[in-house]
Amino acid sequence: MSFLDKLKNKAQQAKGQGKEEAGRRSGDSRLEAEGRKDQAAGGTKQVGEKAKDAAQEARKTFGTGS
């Protein structure tokens, strides 16, 4: 929900892209798979953050929360 969390998630995705590319170029399938895993984890966290933001916005709109 915080900007810092979103930034960390994006950084994890970028790190995953780097690992995947490095693995692909070096022929290291394990590193490539680890990169895909990091990207997926960062993406999943981003989806969660967006859902939290949407819920917070709905509470503000309908006045049923803090």
PQR file of N, CA, C, O and H, with PARSE charges and radii, in Angstrom:
ATOM      1  N   MET A   1       0.829  -1.169   0.000 -0.4000 1.5000
ATOM      2  CA  MET A   1       0.000   0.000   0.000 -0.0000 2.0000
ATOM      3  C   MET A   1       0.880   1.242   0.000  0.5500 1.7000
ATOM      4  O   MET A   1       0.505   2.273  -0.559 -0.5500 1.4000
ATOM      5  N   SER A   2       2.009   1.148   0.604 -0.4000 1.5000
ATOM      6  CA  SER A   2       2.882   2.309   0.633 -0.0000 2.0000
ATOM      7  C   SER A   2       3.707   2.370  -0.648  0.5500 1.7000
ATOM      8  O   SER A   2       3.885   1.378  -1.355 -0.5500 1.4000
ATOM      9  H   SER A   2       2.313   0.310   1.058  0.4000 1.0000
ATOM     10  N   PHE A   3       4.189   3.546  -0.909 -0.4000 1.5000
ATOM     11  CA  PHE A   3       5.035   3.761  -2.077 -0.0000 2.0000
ATOM     12  C   PHE A   3       6.280   2.882  -1.998  0.5500 1.7000
ATOM     13  O   PHE A   3       6.725   2.337  -3.008 -0.5500 1.4000
ATOM     14  H   PHE A   3       4.045   4.352  -0.335  0.4000 1.0000
ATOM     15  N   LEU A   4       6.836   2.745  -0.808 -0.4000 1.5000
ATOM     16  CA  LEU A   4       8.046   1.952  -0.626 -0.0000 2.0000
ATOM     17  C   LEU A   4       7.798   0.480  -0.972  0.5500 1.7000
ATOM     18  O   LEU A   4       8.645  -0.159  -1.596 -0.5500 1.4000
ATOM     19  H   LEU A   4       6.474   3.188   0.013  0.4000 1.0000
ATOM     20  N   ASP A   5       6.651  -0.056  -0.574 -0.4000 1.5000
ATOM     21  CA  ASP A   5       6.323  -1.444  -0.905 -0.0000 2.0000
ATOM     22  C   ASP A   5       6.220  -1.633  -2.418  0.5500 1.7000
ATOM     23  O   ASP A   5       6.722  -2.614  -2.967 -0.5500 1.4000
ATOM     24  H   ASP A   5       5.963   0.463  -0.067  0.4000 1.0000
ATOM     25  N   LYS A   6       5.570  -0.692  -3.074 -0.4000 1.5000
ATOM     26  CA  LYS A   6       5.426  -0.781  -4.526 -0.0000 2.0000
ATOM     27  C   LYS A   6       6.787  -0.709  -5.209  0.5500 1.7000
ATOM     28  O   LYS A   6       7.047  -1.421  -6.178 -0.5500 1.4000
ATOM     29  H   LYS A   6       5.163   0.105  -2.627  0.4000 1.0000
ATOM     30  N   LEU A   7       7.646   0.153  -4.695 -0.4000 1.5000
ATOM     31  CA  LEU A   7       8.986   0.286  -5.254 -0.0000 2.0000
ATOM     32  C   LEU A   7       9.785  -1.003  -5.070  0.5500 1.7000
ATOM     33  O   LEU A   7      10.490  -1.431  -5.984 -0.5500 1.4000
ATOM     34  H   LEU A   7       7.436   0.732  -3.907  0.4000 1.0000
ATOM     35  N   LYS A   8       9.679  -1.618  -3.902 -0.4000 1.5000
ATOM     36  CA  LYS A   8      10.375  -2.885  -3.651 -0.0000 2.0000
ATOM     37  C   LYS A   8       9.887  -3.972  -4.609  0.5500 1.7000
ATOM     38  O   LYS A   8      10.684  -4.762  -5.115 -0.5500 1.4000
ATOM     39  H   LYS A   8       9.106  -1.270  -3.160  0.4000 1.0000
ATOM     40  N   ASN A   9       8.584  -4.009  -4.855 -0.4000 1.5000
ATOM     41  CA  ASN A   9       8.025  -5.013  -5.759 -0.0000 2.0000
ATOM     42  C   ASN A   9       8.532  -4.812  -7.182  0.5500 1.7000
ATOM     43  O   ASN A   9       8.876  -5.776  -7.867 -0.5500 1.4000
ATOM     44  H   ASN A   9       7.936  -3.367  -4.444  0.4000 1.0000
ATOM     45  N   LYS A  10       8.576  -3.570  -7.619 -0.4000 1.5000
ATOM     46  CA  LYS A  10       9.089  -3.272  -8.955 -0.0000 2.0000
ATOM     47  C   LYS A  10      10.565  -3.644  -9.055  0.5500 1.7000
ATOM     48  O   LYS A  10      11.016  -4.160 -10.077 -0.5500 1.4000
ATOM     49  H   LYS A  10       8.297  -2.787  -7.062  0.4000 1.0000
ATOM     50  N   ALA A  11      11.316  -3.376  -7.983 -0.4000 1.5000
ATOM     51  CA  ALA A  11      12.745  -3.723  -7.971 -0.0000 2.0000
ATOM     52  C   ALA A  11      12.918  -5.241  -8.063  0.5500 1.7000
ATOM     53  O   ALA A  11      13.821  -5.726  -8.745 -0.5500 1.4000
ATOM     54  H   ALA A  11      10.950  -2.957  -7.152  0.4000 1.0000
ATOM     55  N   GLN A  12      12.052  -5.987  -7.375 -0.4000 1.5000
ATOM     56  CA  GLN A  12      12.131  -7.444  -7.439 -0.0000 2.0000
ATOM     57  C   GLN A  12      11.845  -7.932  -8.857  0.5500 1.7000
ATOM     58  O   GLN A  12      12.496  -8.858  -9.341 -0.5500 1.4000
ATOM     59  H   GLN A  12      11.318  -5.593  -6.821  0.4000 1.0000
ATOM     60  N   GLN A  13      10.884  -7.315  -9.514 -0.4000 1.5000
ATOM     61  CA  GLN A  13      10.587  -7.689 -10.893 -0.0000 2.0000
ATOM     62  C   GLN A  13      11.778  -7.386 -11.802  0.5500 1.7000
ATOM     63  O   GLN A  13      12.143  -8.203 -12.648 -0.5500 1.4000
ATOM     64  H   GLN A  13      10.356  -6.562  -9.120  0.4000 1.0000
ATOM     65  N   ALA A  14      12.375  -6.217 -11.626 -0.4000 1.5000
ATOM     66  CA  ALA A  14      13.522  -5.831 -12.455 -0.0000 2.0000
ATOM     67  C   ALA A  14      14.706  -6.763 -12.212  0.5500 1.7000
ATOM     68  O   ALA A  14      15.396  -7.155 -13.153 -0.5500 1.4000
ATOM     69  H   ALA A  14      12.078  -5.553 -10.939  0.4000 1.0000
ATOM     70  N   LYS A  15      14.940  -7.117 -10.948 -0.4000 1.5000
ATOM     71  CA  LYS A  15      16.016  -8.049 -10.615 -0.0000 2.0000
ATOM     72  C   LYS A  15      15.761  -9.395 -11.292  0.5500 1.7000
ATOM     73  O   LYS A  15      16.684 -10.031 -11.799 -0.5500 1.4000
ATOM     74  H   LYS A  15      14.380  -6.799 -10.184  0.4000 1.0000
ATOM     75  N   GLY A  16      14.516  -9.812 -11.293 -0.4000 1.5000
ATOM     76  CA  GLY A  16      14.152 -11.071 -11.943 -0.0000 2.0000
ATOM     77  C   GLY A  16      14.396 -11.032 -13.440  0.5500 1.7000
ATOM     78  O   GLY A  16      14.850 -12.014 -14.026 -0.5500 1.4000
ATOM     79  H   GLY A  16      13.765  -9.295 -10.881  0.4000 1.0000
ATOM     80  N   GLN A  17      14.098  -9.905 -14.055 -0.4000 1.5000
ATOM     81  CA  GLN A  17      14.337  -9.773 -15.488 -0.0000 2.0000
ATOM     82  C   GLN A  17      15.832  -9.869 -15.782  0.5500 1.7000
ATOM     83  O   GLN A  17      16.248 -10.497 -16.756 -0.5500 1.4000
ATOM     84  H   GLN A  17      13.730  -9.107 -13.578  0.4000 1.0000
ATOM     85  N   GLY A  18      16.628  -9.238 -14.928 -0.4000 1.5000
ATOM     86  CA  GLY A  18      18.077  -9.301 -15.098 -0.0000 2.0000
ATOM     87  C   GLY A  18      18.608 -10.715 -14.954  0.5500 1.7000
ATOM     88  O   GLY A  18      19.440 -11.158 -15.745 -0.5500 1.4000
ATOM     89  H   GLY A  18      16.290  -8.728 -14.137  0.4000 1.0000
ATOM     90  N   LYS A  19      18.122 -11.425 -13.936 -0.4000 1.5000
ATOM     91  CA  LYS A  19      18.556 -12.806 -13.729 -0.0000 2.0000
ATOM     92  C   LYS A  19      18.145 -13.686 -14.900  0.5500 1.7000
ATOM     93  O   LYS A  19      18.925 -14.509 -15.380 -0.5500 1.4000
ATOM     94  H   LYS A  19      17.446 -11.064 -13.293  0.4000 1.0000
ATOM     95  N   GLU A  20      16.917 -13.502 -15.350 -0.4000 1.5000
ATOM     96  CA  GLU A  20      16.441 -14.323 -16.458 -0.0000 2.0000
ATOM     97  C   GLU A  20      17.303 -14.095 -17.705  0.5500 1.7000
ATOM     98  O   GLU A  20      17.707 -15.045 -18.376 -0.5500 1.4000
ATOM     99  H   GLU A  20      16.283 -12.833 -14.960  0.4000 1.0000
ATOM    100  N   GLU A  21      17.571 -12.841 -17.997 -0.4000 1.5000
ATOM    101  CA  GLU A  21      18.383 -12.522 -19.170 -0.0000 2.0000
ATOM    102  C   GLU A  21      19.810 -13.063 -19.018  0.5500 1.7000
ATOM    103  O   GLU A  21      20.367 -13.621 -19.963 -0.5500 1.4000
ATOM    104  H   GLU A  21      17.243 -12.070 -17.452  0.4000 1.0000
ATOM    105  N   ALA A  22      20.397 -12.897 -17.830 -0.4000 1.5000
ATOM    106  CA  ALA A  22      21.743 -13.411 -17.580 -0.0000 2.0000
ATOM    107  C   ALA A  22      21.774 -14.932 -17.731  0.5500 1.7000
ATOM    108  O   ALA A  22      22.710 -15.489 -18.305 -0.5500 1.4000
ATOM    109  H   ALA A  22      19.944 -12.444 -17.062  0.4000 1.0000
ATOM    110  N   GLY A  23      20.752 -15.586 -17.216 -0.4000 1.5000
ATOM    111  CA  GLY A  23      20.673 -17.035 -17.347 -0.0000 2.0000
ATOM    112  C   GLY A  23      20.527 -17.474 -18.791  0.5500 1.7000
ATOM    113  O   GLY A  23      21.131 -18.457 -19.220 -0.5500 1.4000
ATOM    114  H   GLY A  23      19.991 -15.133 -16.751  0.4000 1.0000
ATOM    115  N   ARG A  24      19.723 -16.737 -19.531 -0.4000 1.5000
ATOM    116  CA  ARG A  24      19.508 -17.060 -20.941 -0.0000 2.0000
ATOM    117  C   ARG A  24      20.817 -16.898 -21.724  0.5500 1.7000
ATOM    118  O   ARG A  24      21.168 -17.750 -22.540 -0.5500 1.4000
ATOM    119  H   ARG A  24      19.232 -15.938 -19.182  0.4000 1.0000
ATOM    120  N   ARG A  25      21.524 -15.815 -21.471 -0.4000 1.5000
ATOM    121  CA  ARG A  25      22.763 -15.547 -22.223 -0.0000 2.0000
ATOM    122  C   ARG A  25      23.888 -16.512 -21.843  0.5500 1.7000
ATOM    123  O   ARG A  25      24.719 -16.865 -22.680 -0.5500 1.4000
ATOM    124  H   ARG A  25      21.240 -15.123 -20.808  0.4000 1.0000
ATOM    125  N   SER A  26      23.909 -16.932 -20.590 -0.4000 1.5000
ATOM    126  CA  SER A  26      24.990 -17.816 -20.150 -0.0000 2.0000
ATOM    127  C   SER A  26      24.627 -19.298 -20.293  0.5500 1.7000
ATOM    128  O   SER A  26      25.473 -20.170 -20.097 -0.5500 1.4000
ATOM    129  H   SER A  26      23.234 -16.645 -19.910  0.4000 1.0000
ATOM    130  N   GLY A  27      23.383 -19.572 -20.630 -0.4000 1.5000
ATOM    131  CA  GLY A  27      22.949 -20.957 -20.762 -0.0000 2.0000
ATOM    132  C   GLY A  27      22.651 -21.618 -19.427  0.5500 1.7000
ATOM    133  O   GLY A  27      22.570 -22.844 -19.345 -0.5500 1.4000
ATOM    134  H   GLY A  27      22.696 -18.863 -20.789  0.4000 1.0000
ATOM    135  N   ASP A  28      22.487 -20.813 -18.375 -0.4000 1.5000
ATOM    136  CA  ASP A  28      22.208 -21.333 -17.031 -0.0000 2.0000
ATOM    137  C   ASP A  28      20.691 -21.371 -16.826  0.5500 1.7000
ATOM    138  O   ASP A  28      20.078 -20.363 -16.476 -0.5500 1.4000
ATOM    139  H   ASP A  28      22.552 -19.818 -18.442  0.4000 1.0000
ATOM    140  N   SER A  29      20.109 -22.519 -17.042 -0.4000 1.5000
ATOM    141  CA  SER A  29      18.647 -22.627 -16.957 -0.0000 2.0000
ATOM    142  C   SER A  29      18.138 -22.408 -15.535  0.5500 1.7000
ATOM    143  O   SER A  29      17.012 -21.950 -15.345 -0.5500 1.4000
ATOM    144  H   SER A  29      20.607 -23.338 -17.326  0.4000 1.0000
ATOM    145  N   ARG A  30      18.960 -22.733 -14.536 -0.4000 1.5000
ATOM    146  CA  ARG A  30      18.550 -22.522 -13.146 -0.0000 2.0000
ATOM    147  C   ARG A  30      18.420 -21.033 -12.830  0.5500 1.7000
ATOM    148  O   ARG A  30      17.461 -20.612 -12.182 -0.5500 1.4000
ATOM    149  H   ARG A  30      19.875 -23.105 -14.691  0.4000 1.0000
ATOM    150  N   LEU A  31      19.388 -20.239 -13.289 -0.4000 1.5000
ATOM    151  CA  LEU A  31      19.348 -18.795 -13.075 -0.0000 2.0000
ATOM    152  C   LEU A  31      18.176 -18.170 -13.826  0.5500 1.7000
ATOM    153  O   LEU A  31      17.514 -17.262 -13.323 -0.5500 1.4000
ATOM    154  H   LEU A  31      20.167 -20.581 -13.815  0.4000 1.0000
ATOM    155  N   GLU A  32      17.937 -18.660 -15.012 -0.4000 1.5000
ATOM    156  CA  GLU A  32      16.818 -18.174 -15.814 -0.0000 2.0000
ATOM    157  C   GLU A  32      15.487 -18.453 -15.109  0.5500 1.7000
ATOM    158  O   GLU A  32      14.610 -17.590 -15.069 -0.5500 1.4000
ATOM    159  H   GLU A  32      18.475 -19.397 -15.420  0.4000 1.0000
ATOM    160  N   ALA A  33      15.342 -19.646 -14.560 -0.4000 1.5000
ATOM    161  CA  ALA A  33      14.117 -20.002 -13.837 -0.0000 2.0000
ATOM    162  C   ALA A  33      13.972 -19.170 -12.565  0.5500 1.7000
ATOM    163  O   ALA A  33      12.868 -18.755 -12.212 -0.5500 1.4000
ATOM    164  H   ALA A  33      16.054 -20.347 -14.592  0.4000 1.0000
ATOM    165  N   GLU A  34      15.084 -18.929 -11.882 -0.4000 1.5000
ATOM    166  CA  GLU A  34      15.040 -18.104 -10.673 -0.0000 2.0000
ATOM    167  C   GLU A  34      14.593 -16.691 -11.021  0.5500 1.7000
ATOM    168  O   GLU A  34      13.853 -16.068 -10.259 -0.5500 1.4000
ATOM    169  H   GLU A  34      15.980 -19.266 -12.168  0.4000 1.0000
ATOM    170  N   GLY A  35      15.033 -16.186 -12.157 -0.4000 1.5000
ATOM    171  CA  GLY A  35      14.612 -14.862 -12.610 -0.0000 2.0000
ATOM    172  C   GLY A  35      13.122 -14.805 -12.884  0.5500 1.7000
ATOM    173  O   GLY A  35      12.455 -13.839 -12.512 -0.5500 1.4000
ATOM    174  H   GLY A  35      15.634 -16.692 -12.776  0.4000 1.0000
ATOM    175  N   ARG A  36      12.597 -15.833 -13.531 -0.4000 1.5000
ATOM    176  CA  ARG A  36      11.148 -15.882 -13.788 -0.0000 2.0000
ATOM    177  C   ARG A  36      10.368 -15.937 -12.474  0.5500 1.7000
ATOM    178  O   ARG A  36       9.311 -15.321 -12.335 -0.5500 1.4000
ATOM    179  H   ARG A  36      13.138 -16.618 -13.833  0.4000 1.0000
ATOM    180  N   LYS A  37      10.916 -16.691 -11.511 -0.4000 1.5000
ATOM    181  CA  LYS A  37      10.268 -16.797 -10.198 -0.0000 2.0000
ATOM    182  C   LYS A  37      10.229 -15.436  -9.503  0.5500 1.7000
ATOM    183  O   LYS A  37       9.203 -15.053  -8.941 -0.5500 1.4000
ATOM    184  H   LYS A  37      11.775 -17.191 -11.624  0.4000 1.0000
ATOM    185  N   ASP A  38      11.346 -14.709  -9.541 -0.4000 1.5000
ATOM    186  CA  ASP A  38      11.398 -13.378  -8.928 -0.0000 2.0000
ATOM    187  C   ASP A  38      10.405 -12.424  -9.589  0.5500 1.7000
ATOM    188  O   ASP A  38       9.730 -11.647  -8.914 -0.5500 1.4000
ATOM    189  H   ASP A  38      12.180 -15.020  -9.998  0.4000 1.0000
ATOM    190  N   GLN A  39      10.326 -12.493 -10.910 -0.4000 1.5000
ATOM    191  CA  GLN A  39       9.378 -11.633 -11.618 -0.0000 2.0000
ATOM    192  C   GLN A  39       7.941 -11.945 -11.212  0.5500 1.7000
ATOM    193  O   GLN A  39       7.142 -11.040 -10.972 -0.5500 1.4000
ATOM    194  H   GLN A  39      10.874 -13.124 -11.459  0.4000 1.0000
ATOM    195  N   ALA A  40       7.628 -13.219 -11.138 -0.4000 1.5000
ATOM    196  CA  ALA A  40       6.269 -13.626 -10.765 -0.0000 2.0000
ATOM    197  C   ALA A  40       5.941 -13.187  -9.340  0.5500 1.7000
ATOM    198  O   ALA A  40       4.837 -12.715  -9.071 -0.5500 1.4000
ATOM    199  H   ALA A  40       8.277 -13.955 -11.332  0.4000 1.0000
ATOM    200  N   ALA A  41       6.898 -13.344  -8.431 -0.4000 1.5000
ATOM    201  CA  ALA A  41       6.660 -12.951  -7.039 -0.0000 2.0000
ATOM    202  C   ALA A  41       6.433 -11.445  -6.938  0.5500 1.7000
ATOM    203  O   ALA A  41       5.528 -10.998  -6.234 -0.5500 1.4000
ATOM    204  H   ALA A  41       7.795 -13.728  -8.649  0.4000 1.0000
ATOM    205  N   GLY A  42       7.244 -10.670  -7.633 -0.4000 1.5000
ATOM    206  CA  GLY A  42       7.063  -9.220  -7.624 -0.0000 2.0000
ATOM    207  C   GLY A  42       5.730  -8.813  -8.232  0.5500 1.7000
ATOM    208  O   GLY A  42       5.063  -7.907  -7.733 -0.5500 1.4000
ATOM    209  H   GLY A  42       7.980 -11.032  -8.205  0.4000 1.0000
ATOM    210  N   GLY A  43       5.345  -9.482  -9.305 -0.4000 1.5000
ATOM    211  CA  GLY A  43       4.066  -9.189  -9.950 -0.0000 2.0000
ATOM    212  C   GLY A  43       2.886  -9.523  -9.061  0.5500 1.7000
ATOM    213  O   GLY A  43       1.907  -8.779  -9.009 -0.5500 1.4000
ATOM    214  H   GLY A  43       5.886 -10.219  -9.710  0.4000 1.0000
ATOM    215  N   THR A  44       2.980 -10.643  -8.362 -0.4000 1.5000
ATOM    216  CA  THR A  44       1.909 -11.051  -7.446 -0.0000 2.0000
ATOM    217  C   THR A  44       1.758 -10.036  -6.318  0.5500 1.7000
ATOM    218  O   THR A  44       0.644  -9.679  -5.935 -0.5500 1.4000
ATOM    219  H   THR A  44       3.775 -11.248  -8.404  0.4000 1.0000
ATOM    220  N   LYS A  45       2.877  -9.583  -5.799 -0.4000 1.5000
ATOM    221  CA  LYS A  45       2.829  -8.579  -4.732 -0.0000 2.0000
ATOM    222  C   LYS A  45       2.232  -7.281  -5.242  0.5500 1.7000
ATOM    223  O   LYS A  45       1.497  -6.609  -4.518 -0.5500 1.4000
ATOM    224  H   LYS A  45       3.782  -9.873  -6.110  0.4000 1.0000
ATOM    225  N   GLN A  46       2.542  -6.920  -6.485 -0.4000 1.5000
ATOM    226  CA  GLN A  46       1.982  -5.698  -7.069 -0.0000 2.0000
ATOM    227  C   GLN A  46       0.454  -5.808  -7.156  0.5500 1.7000
ATOM    228  O   GLN A  46      -0.259  -4.848  -6.865 -0.5500 1.4000
ATOM    229  H   GLN A  46       3.140  -7.466  -7.073  0.4000 1.0000
ATOM    230  N   VAL A  47      -0.033  -6.965  -7.553 -0.4000 1.5000
ATOM    231  CA  VAL A  47      -1.480  -7.170  -7.640 -0.0000 2.0000
ATOM    232  C   VAL A  47      -2.113  -6.985  -6.259  0.5500 1.7000
ATOM    233  O   VAL A  47      -3.165  -6.359  -6.133 -0.5500 1.4000
ATOM    234  H   VAL A  47       0.546  -7.745  -7.790  0.4000 1.0000
ATOM    235  N   GLY A  48      -1.476  -7.522  -5.242 -0.4000 1.5000
ATOM    236  CA  GLY A  48      -1.976  -7.360  -3.879 -0.0000 2.0000
ATOM    237  C   GLY A  48      -2.013  -5.906  -3.456  0.5500 1.7000
ATOM    238  O   GLY A  48      -2.971  -5.463  -2.823 -0.5500 1.4000
ATOM    239  H   GLY A  48      -0.620  -8.030  -5.344  0.4000 1.0000
ATOM    240  N   GLU A  49      -0.969  -5.156  -3.804 -0.4000 1.5000
ATOM    241  CA  GLU A  49      -0.930  -3.728  -3.468 -0.0000 2.0000
ATOM    242  C   GLU A  49      -2.042  -2.972  -4.180  0.5500 1.7000
ATOM    243  O   GLU A  49      -2.675  -2.094  -3.593 -0.5500 1.4000
ATOM    244  H   GLU A  49      -0.191  -5.516  -4.319  0.4000 1.0000
ATOM    245  N   LYS A  50      -2.281  -3.311  -5.442 -0.4000 1.5000
ATOM    246  CA  LYS A  50      -3.347  -2.647  -6.191 -0.0000 2.0000
ATOM    247  C   LYS A  50      -4.715  -2.962  -5.596  0.5500 1.7000
ATOM    248  O   LYS A  50      -5.590  -2.097  -5.558 -0.5500 1.4000
ATOM    249  H   LYS A  50      -1.767  -4.024  -5.919  0.4000 1.0000
ATOM    250  N   ALA A  51      -4.902  -4.191  -5.133 -0.4000 1.5000
ATOM    251  CA  ALA A  51      -6.164  -4.564  -4.497 -0.0000 2.0000
ATOM    252  C   ALA A  51      -6.361  -3.786  -3.203  0.5500 1.7000
ATOM    253  O   ALA A  51      -7.468  -3.332  -2.914 -0.5500 1.4000
ATOM    254  H   ALA A  51      -4.191  -4.894  -5.164  0.4000 1.0000
ATOM    255  N   LYS A  52      -5.289  -3.628  -2.420 -0.4000 1.5000
ATOM    256  CA  LYS A  52      -5.374  -2.843  -1.186 -0.0000 2.0000
ATOM    257  C   LYS A  52      -5.744  -1.395  -1.498  0.5500 1.7000
ATOM    258  O   LYS A  52      -6.573  -0.793  -0.816 -0.5500 1.4000
ATOM    259  H   LYS A  52      -4.390  -3.997  -2.656  0.4000 1.0000
ATOM    260  N   ASP A  53      -5.116  -0.847  -2.539 -0.4000 1.5000
ATOM    261  CA  ASP A  53      -5.414   0.534  -2.927 -0.0000 2.0000
ATOM    262  C   ASP A  53      -6.876   0.692  -3.355  0.5500 1.7000
ATOM    263  O   ASP A  53      -7.536   1.671  -3.007 -0.5500 1.4000
ATOM    264  H   ASP A  53      -4.443  -1.336  -3.093  0.4000 1.0000
ATOM    265  N   ALA A  54      -7.364  -0.285  -4.110 -0.4000 1.5000
ATOM    266  CA  ALA A  54      -8.755  -0.232  -4.565 -0.0000 2.0000
ATOM    267  C   ALA A  54      -9.714  -0.320  -3.380  0.5500 1.7000
ATOM    268  O   ALA A  54     -10.724   0.384  -3.344 -0.5500 1.4000
ATOM    269  H   ALA A  54      -6.828  -1.081  -4.393  0.4000 1.0000
ATOM    270  N   ALA A  55      -9.403  -1.178  -2.416 -0.4000 1.5000
ATOM    271  CA  ALA A  55     -10.255  -1.307  -1.231 -0.0000 2.0000
ATOM    272  C   ALA A  55     -10.243  -0.014  -0.429  0.5500 1.7000
ATOM    273  O   ALA A  55     -11.281   0.428   0.063 -0.5500 1.4000
ATOM    274  H   ALA A  55      -8.583  -1.750  -2.446  0.4000 1.0000
ATOM    275  N   GLN A  56      -9.075   0.587  -0.299 -0.4000 1.5000
ATOM    276  CA  GLN A  56      -8.969   1.848   0.438 -0.0000 2.0000
ATOM    277  C   GLN A  56      -9.768   2.952  -0.267  0.5500 1.7000
ATOM    278  O   GLN A  56     -10.449   3.748   0.380 -0.5500 1.4000
ATOM    279  H   GLN A  56      -8.232   0.228  -0.698  0.4000 1.0000
ATOM    280  N   GLU A  57      -9.674   2.985  -1.568 -0.4000 1.5000
ATOM    281  CA  GLU A  57     -10.416   3.984  -2.342 -0.0000 2.0000
ATOM    282  C   GLU A  57     -11.914   3.768  -2.200  0.5500 1.7000
ATOM    283  O   GLU A  57     -12.673   4.731  -2.086 -0.5500 1.4000
ATOM    284  H   GLU A  57      -9.121   2.339  -2.093  0.4000 1.0000
ATOM    285  N   ALA A  58     -12.348   2.502  -2.206 -0.4000 1.5000
ATOM    286  CA  ALA A  58     -13.769   2.202  -2.036 -0.0000 2.0000
ATOM    287  C   ALA A  58     -14.260   2.640  -0.668  0.5500 1.7000
ATOM    288  O   ALA A  58     -15.365   3.167  -0.539 -0.5500 1.4000
ATOM    289  H   ALA A  58     -11.731   1.720  -2.298  0.4000 1.0000
ATOM    290  N   ARG A  59     -13.435   2.420   0.359 -0.4000 1.5000
ATOM    291  CA  ARG A  59     -13.822   2.860   1.702 -0.0000 2.0000
ATOM    292  C   ARG A  59     -13.952   4.381   1.750  0.5500 1.7000
ATOM    293  O   ARG A  59     -14.874   4.915   2.366 -0.5500 1.4000
ATOM    294  H   ARG A  59     -12.537   1.992   0.254  0.4000 1.0000
ATOM    295  N   LYS A  60     -13.033   5.061   1.105 -0.4000 1.5000
ATOM    296  CA  LYS A  60     -13.116   6.529   1.080 -0.0000 2.0000
ATOM    297  C   LYS A  60     -14.366   6.997   0.347  0.5500 1.7000
ATOM    298  O   LYS A  60     -15.054   7.917   0.789 -0.5500 1.4000
ATOM    299  H   LYS A  60     -12.284   4.627   0.605  0.4000 1.0000
ATOM    300  N   THR A  61     -14.643   6.361  -0.762 -0.4000 1.5000
ATOM    301  CA  THR A  61     -15.782   6.741  -1.601 -0.0000 2.0000
ATOM    302  C   THR A  61     -17.114   6.504  -0.888  0.5500 1.7000
ATOM    303  O   THR A  61     -18.010   7.347  -0.929 -0.5500 1.4000
ATOM    304  H   THR A  61     -14.084   5.614  -1.121  0.4000 1.0000
ATOM    305  N   PHE A  62     -17.228   5.361  -0.242 -0.4000 1.5000
ATOM    306  CA  PHE A  62     -18.492   5.005   0.381 -0.0000 2.0000
ATOM    307  C   PHE A  62     -18.534   5.309   1.870  0.5500 1.7000
ATOM    308  O   PHE A  62     -19.553   5.077   2.521 -0.5500 1.4000
ATOM    309  H   PHE A  62     -16.500   4.676  -0.209  0.4000 1.0000
ATOM    310  N   GLY A  63     -17.451   5.819   2.409 -0.4000 1.5000
ATOM    311  CA  GLY A  63     -17.425   6.268   3.799 -0.0000 2.0000
ATOM    312  C   GLY A  63     -17.615   5.159   4.806  0.5500 1.7000
ATOM    313  O   GLY A  63     -18.245   5.373   5.842 -0.5500 1.4000
ATOM    314  H   GLY A  63     -16.623   6.008   1.881  0.4000 1.0000
ATOM    315  N   THR A  64     -17.087   3.977   4.531 -0.4000 1.5000
ATOM    316  CA  THR A  64     -17.253   2.860   5.475 -0.0000 2.0000
ATOM    317  C   THR A  64     -15.923   2.420   6.042  0.5500 1.7000
ATOM    318  O   THR A  64     -15.658   1.220   6.122 -0.5500 1.4000
ATOM    319  H   THR A  64     -16.575   3.803   3.690  0.4000 1.0000
ATOM    320  N   GLY A  65     -15.099   3.331   6.428 -0.4000 1.5000
ATOM    321  CA  GLY A  65     -13.803   2.936   6.975 -0.0000 2.0000
ATOM    322  C   GLY A  65     -13.058   4.137   7.487  0.5500 1.7000
ATOM    323  O   GLY A  65     -13.614   5.227   7.620 -0.5500 1.4000
ATOM    324  H   GLY A  65     -15.314   4.306   6.364  0.4000 1.0000
ATOM    325  N   SER A  66     -11.797   3.926   7.772 -0.4000 1.5000
ATOM    326  CA  SER A  66     -10.977   4.990   8.338 -0.0000 2.0000
ATOM    327  C   SER A  66     -10.528   5.997   7.328  0.5500 1.7000
ATOM    328  O   SER A  66      -9.829   6.949   7.674 -0.5500 1.4000
ATOM    329  H   SER A  66     -11.346   3.040   7.663  0.4000 1.0000
TER
END
